[in-house]
Amino acid sequence: MSDTMEERACELAVYMIETGATVRSAARHFGISKSTVHKDLSQRLKQYNYALYVQVRQVLDENKRERHIRGGMATRRKYKGDI
């Protein structure tokens, strides 16, 4: 993980763009909190690297559109015993 907030935000953005990861999975991968990931990507990155921000915003918006589906699938796995 990088030393500065700017580098960390850029690393997070590249990771999410390449993998299509969610905020939660990116936080787990980098060992930081979800709120830090979200703040880095939605606020700090916009100031540091706008082109990268636009790309990561597409991933974040797609994940937001699909989250109700993922939640339903997780609930189904939980009650069917497929955890």
C-alpha positions, 0 to 999 in steps of 0.5 A: 500500500502506498504512503500518500493518499493520492497514490493509494487512491490511484492504486485502488482505482486501478485495482477496481477498474481491472477486476470490477471489484466491489468496495468491500472486496477492495477494502479486504484486498488492501487491508483498509476500511470500506469508508476509506476506499469509498472516500478515496474513490469518490472524493479524493480521486476526483481531485487528483486524477479526474480521468481515472475517477470517471472510469472508476465511477462507472464501476461503482455505479455498475456495482450499485445497480447490481447490489440488490441482486448480489444481496438476494443471491447471498440470502439464498445461499445462506438459507440453502446451506451453500455458504 
